[in-house]
Structures are given as C-alpha cells and as structure tokens.
C-alpha cells in the first residue's frame, strides 16, 4: 500500500509528473488565485 497524503502533497505529484517544485508551486498559486476570483 502506498502512503496517501491527507492534504494534496506536491511531492508525490512531482514524482509522477516530473515537474520541478518551483514550477509546481507556481501552478498552485495561480490555481488558488483563480479560485478566489471565481
């Protein structure tokens, strides 16, 4: 059984997609900003 993080942890997503942590954090910030302006 693989460990599933309770929160949307970026580490396992980065491992799957191969994206850099900085670029991933950049997408998260844009995503959160878009949610605020919905």
N, C-alpha and C positions, 0 to 999 in steps of 0.2 A: 504493500500500500504506500502510495506516495503521500507525503505530507501536504495537506491543503491549507494554505494560509487563511485565517479568518477574514482578514482585510485583503483588498486587491493588491497583494505584494508584487512590486515590479520585477523582483529578482527572477522569479520563475518565468515571467513573460519574456524577459530579456534573454534568458537561456533558450527559450523556444524560438523566438523571432531573431535573435542575434543582434538586436538593436542596442546601441550604446545607452548607458544610464542617463547621460545628459540629454540625448535626443528624446528618450522615453519620457523624462521628467518634463521636457518642453511640450510634448503632446498632452501630458496630463494637465499642465497649466492651461493650455488652450481649451481642453475639454471642459475643465471646471469653469473657465470664463464663459464658454458658450452656454453652460447650464444656468449661469447667473442671468444671462441676457435673454433666456427663453421667455 
